[in-house]
Amino acid sequence: MKRRICALVASFSVAVHAQTVPMDPVGFTEFGAQAMRTEVGPDVPVKVKGPLTLGIDELQLNLDRAYAFCQRNVAECRSALTGYSKNIAAFLKERNAPIDGKAVLLAVRSSAYIQNAQATLGRDAPALATRPLAQGLVTIAMFDTPSAARPLNAKDAARLSLSNDELLALATKNLQASLEPLSTKAKPVASGQVGTLQGSYYEASRLALTAEWASLAAAQNGTLLVAAPSPDVILYVSESSPTAVDALRALAKTVAAKSQTPLSLAVFKWTAEGWVIP
């Protein structure tokens, strides 16, 4: 299942050229701008608005997460910038394309991601179609295509003749249909063990399907704690002692550090009413 994060904010996938990427903010920004121009073409003006900030039309593109990734992963920096630039180019091409309701999927993202995405779209842009999920996490409707994915907003909902709530309901339904059932994928773990769900780029979005976790929690004597360090990984345990919480958080930190698109370091406990901080 092809999955790429929204071109607007922060996906750093994978192939610019042999030149060494400057690691000072100004030089990095100029290098990123050139990488962007290569992908979007000569007819799309890419402006440097400031250190780690580019502008294309009304869009503001923040390179801070790309810069942070490159500082940690120098060998992969050029390919990351190329991947990011390709996703931006795909987004610009597809943002006005008709929306296929079957390609609307629900994603779980951090509150910071949502704030950054909304800011990138501009002060007067329609509100993104979101709903709070847990502390620091938000669900958002995404339009997922073979080349990129982008967040949907109130204007997009209107184009589909849907309210925001109806758009999120459609996204939830499509997400559920796209994933292997949790009951067949997540097996109970014993004390001292950590379970891992990994695969689809929407794996962590399973957290939005709260009711589906009830059987796993019951199989673990009613205790289920999870972490979602990246969009494609969920970690879970069957105990809520401080030691277990610290171990789960430490493992989440390790996974997030290796991810090009880290999600959250928080640990959550399942309840029938939703996810809470233990």
C-alpha atoms as one frame of an Amber mdcrd trajectory, in Angstrom:
protein
   0.000   0.000   0.000   1.743   3.110  -1.217   1.823   5.774   1.403   3.522
   9.134   1.448   3.027  11.910   3.906   1.448  15.153   2.754   3.707  17.044
   0.446   3.066  20.236   2.351   4.680  19.417   5.591   7.378  17.203   6.290
   7.940  14.022   4.515  11.481  13.243   3.687  11.629  10.188   1.534  14.096
   9.015  -0.705  17.336  10.394  -4.307  19.717  15.986  -5.231  23.046  15.526
  -6.837  26.677  15.130  -5.867  27.062  18.546  -4.294  27.501  18.482  -0.527
  24.493  19.899   1.300  25.445  22.985   3.347  24.622  22.506   7.013  24.238
  26.190   7.945  20.591  27.360   7.868  21.080  29.938   5.074  23.080  27.618
   2.829  20.712  24.727   3.512  17.735  26.897   2.539  19.350  27.932  -0.744
  20.193  24.307  -1.499  16.629  23.252  -0.671  15.239  25.994  -2.905  17.334
  24.764  -5.826  16.205  21.184  -5.215  12.623  22.428  -5.218  13.070  24.383
  -8.469  14.443  21.287 -10.146  11.290  19.341  -9.329   8.532  21.954  -9.776
   9.923  23.331 -13.034  10.836  26.786 -14.322   7.238  28.023 -14.495   6.720
  27.784 -10.732   8.505  30.528  -8.763  10.246  29.266  -5.618  11.228  32.103
  -3.293  13.494  32.102  -0.251  11.491  33.927   2.411  14.042  33.491   5.188
  16.228  30.854   6.842  14.549  27.428   6.450  11.483  29.017   4.825  10.460
  28.888   1.168   7.431  30.292  -0.624   5.528  29.014  -3.657   2.548  31.147
  -4.618   0.503  31.434  -1.412   2.201  28.427   0.201   4.864  28.712   2.874
   7.177  25.717   3.047   9.095  25.234   6.283  12.347  23.299   6.049  12.971
  23.077   9.790  12.121  19.372  10.035  14.140  18.615   6.900  17.057  20.493
   8.446  16.762  18.588  11.710  16.608  15.276   9.839  19.659  16.164   7.763
  21.678  17.087  10.837  20.987  13.603  12.214  21.337  11.775   8.890  23.919
  13.548   6.733  24.335  10.652   4.297  20.620  10.616   3.485  20.131  14.379
   3.337  20.292  14.904  -0.422  17.873  12.066  -1.137  15.539  13.358   1.586
  15.405  16.828   0.057  14.734  15.323  -3.351  11.886  13.233  -1.988  10.376
  16.233  -0.238  10.654  18.319  -3.416   9.026  15.605  -5.517   6.119  15.457
  -3.088   5.674  19.227  -3.259   5.668  19.058  -7.059   3.041  16.302  -6.961
   0.921  18.284  -4.527   1.011  21.393  -6.720  -0.077  19.310  -9.693  -2.913
  17.552  -7.900  -4.293  20.121  -5.468  -6.976  21.222  -7.933  -7.719  17.748
  -9.279 -11.153  16.182  -8.650 -11.340  14.377  -5.309 -12.207  10.688  -5.446
 -14.132   9.835  -2.282 -12.563   6.370  -2.281  -9.137   7.984  -1.842 -10.113
   9.850   1.333  -8.432   8.261   4.361  -8.218   9.155   8.025  -4.756   9.822
   9.428  -3.478  10.453  12.935  -1.060  13.349  13.169   0.448  15.465  15.915
  -1.139  18.750  16.931   2.085  20.464  15.842   1.746  18.927  12.366  -1.787
  20.283  12.039  -0.750  23.759  13.175   2.152  23.758  10.728  -0.021  22.501
   7.870  -2.672  25.146   8.501  -0.026  27.868   8.682   1.560  26.616   5.465
  -1.739  26.945   3.636  -1.995  30.608   4.571  -3.917  32.757   7.020  -7.089
  32.870   4.912  -7.132  29.186   3.926 -10.160  27.027   4.843  -9.838  25.086
   8.092  -8.457  21.575   7.798 -10.884  18.718   8.466  -9.657  17.547  11.874
 -10.853  16.220  15.209  -8.947  15.865  18.522  -8.024  12.261  19.367  -5.792
  12.323  22.442  -3.333  14.654  24.107  -1.087  15.954  21.324  -2.773  13.844
  18.623  -5.408  14.778  16.059  -7.260  12.903  13.318  -7.346  14.469   9.876
  -8.943  13.572   6.548  -6.350  13.036   3.810  -6.675  12.773   0.042  -4.313
   9.925  -0.813  -3.106   9.455  -4.390  -0.389   7.284  -5.960   2.098  10.167
  -5.894   1.294  12.070  -2.697  -1.216  12.719   0.045  -2.563  16.030   1.233
  -4.820  17.137   4.081  -8.404  17.995   3.187 -10.187  21.116   4.362 -13.680
  22.577   4.586 -13.538  23.658   0.942 -12.702  20.106  -0.114 -15.599  18.792
   1.965 -17.922  21.188   0.156 -16.621  19.955  -3.193 -17.766  16.480  -2.133
 -21.087  17.871  -0.835 -20.147  16.753   2.674 -19.906  18.466   6.042 -16.617
  18.212   7.925 -18.110  15.530  10.174 -19.318  13.567   7.150 -15.910  13.877
   5.514 -14.219  12.517   8.644 -16.770   9.693   8.812 -15.995   8.776   5.192
 -12.265   8.895   5.912 -12.736   6.631   8.939 -14.785   4.118   6.954 -12.178
   3.984   4.179  -9.339   3.627   6.679 -11.058   0.706   8.360 -11.600  -1.004
   5.011  -7.978  -0.476   3.954  -6.370  -2.077   7.017  -6.050  -5.696   8.019
  -8.408  -6.284  10.966  -6.708  -5.505  14.261  -8.118  -8.699  15.768  -6.028
 -10.804  13.373  -2.876  -8.684  13.497  -2.385  -7.657  17.135  -1.665 -10.535
  19.494  -1.718 -10.200  23.304   1.685  -9.769  24.936   2.840 -10.932  28.352
   4.435  -8.837  31.071   7.857  -7.577  29.989   7.064  -7.925  26.288   6.382
  -5.236  23.691   4.058  -5.863  20.778   4.660  -4.141  17.452   2.283  -3.288
  14.633   4.116  -2.166  11.537   3.468  -1.871   7.831   1.071   0.570   6.225
   1.813   4.282   6.418  -1.602   4.509   8.097  -0.774   1.925  10.772  -0.738
   4.465  13.605  -4.093   5.748  12.401  -5.578   2.613  13.952  -5.586   4.602
  17.183  -8.591   6.483  15.805 -10.534   3.184  15.681 -10.788   3.120  19.461
 -13.459   0.427  19.785 -11.377  -2.071  17.811  -8.809  -2.195  20.631 -11.292
  -3.475  23.215 -10.679  -7.180  22.559  -6.883  -6.800  22.795  -7.228  -4.899
  26.065  -9.549  -7.615  27.420  -7.075 -10.325  26.391  -4.403  -8.485  28.396
  -6.495  -8.480  31.575  -7.878  -5.043  30.751  -4.532  -3.252  30.435  -3.321
  -1.860  27.141  -0.761   0.914  26.731   0.435   2.099  23.350   2.864   4.484
  21.682   2.878   5.670  18.072   6.407   6.928  17.371   5.869   7.093  13.598
   2.908   6.839  11.230   3.754   3.242  10.332   4.471   1.865  13.817   2.451
   1.193  16.966   4.087  -0.276  20.067   2.001  -1.782  22.884   2.366  -3.465
  26.282   0.100  -5.168  28.809   1.148  -3.403  32.003   1.001   0.134  33.334
   3.750   0.200  35.977   6.118   3.195  35.868   8.880   0.851  34.709   6.781
  -0.414  31.809   5.727   3.105  30.817   9.341   4.313  30.875  10.488   1.330
  28.803   7.751   1.876  26.235   8.546   5.576  26.000  12.270   4.849  25.579
  11.593   2.401  22.758   9.256   4.896  21.111  12.010   7.509  21.280  14.425
   5.128  19.550  11.954   4.335  16.770  11.040   8.007  16.287  14.714   8.983
  16.009  15.118   6.597  13.074  11.950   7.744  11.313  11.902  10.416   8.617
   8.421  11.364   9.853   8.283  10.938  13.660   4.821  11.157  15.167   4.678
  11.108  18.984   6.688  10.046  22.032   3.635   9.977  24.283   2.331   6.809
  25.932  -1.432   6.317  26.024  -3.697   3.944  27.933  -6.798   2.487  26.295
 -10.193   3.107  27.863 -13.626   2.549  26.385 -14.005   6.337  26.203 -10.705
   6.895  24.404  -6.939   7.158  24.906  -5.642   8.821  28.057  -2.255   9.595
  29.546  -1.536   6.938  32.237
